[in-house]
């Protein structure tokens, strides 16, 4: 089995979009990358759709990993909407929020408490799926899903490190575009994964 055609299409759209953006006027690029722009809105829509599909699979198949996936996607949607910034001075997904003394300790503890379901879901998924991923027979029979998951992971790293590190930096005008395609890839991965793959 090869990587699904839908993922190659998404990759083509990513590259085409990154090149296309280079030729747009700066005012248009600023709008496209703004919080109310189409890239940010599409990211939210794709992640929300992935969450709904994961919860639907959980209800249909009663497989706990689908519930955990849905929880992670809900947090991803809230992050993309900058929900946490309504209550805190900066993103709570940043290490700087916890290491700097600006936010009071009770607030930090409350944030950690509210993030526990997401952290627990991530730990559960890693513990559940890691033994399968390192199993040669599983890799041989599920190459399509594994390839898709690797591609999603690469996009995730690109989108989240692109503006936070000195050794790897995405140009500001394509960062939102990469995040949008990452959200699309995450949705496609949920569609690609067969419910039997994640059954208990």
Secondary structure, DSSP 8 states (H G I E B T S, - for coil): ----HHHHHHHHHHHHHHHHHTTS-HHHHHHHHSTTSHHHHHHHHHHHHHHHHHHHHHHHH--HHHHHHHHHHHHHHHHHTTGGGGTSSS-TTSHHHHHSTTS-HHHHHHHHHHHHHHHHHHHHHHHHHHHHHT-HHHHHH-HHHHHHHHHHHHHHHHHHHTTT-SSS---HHHHHHHHHHHHHHHHHHHHHS-GGGG--
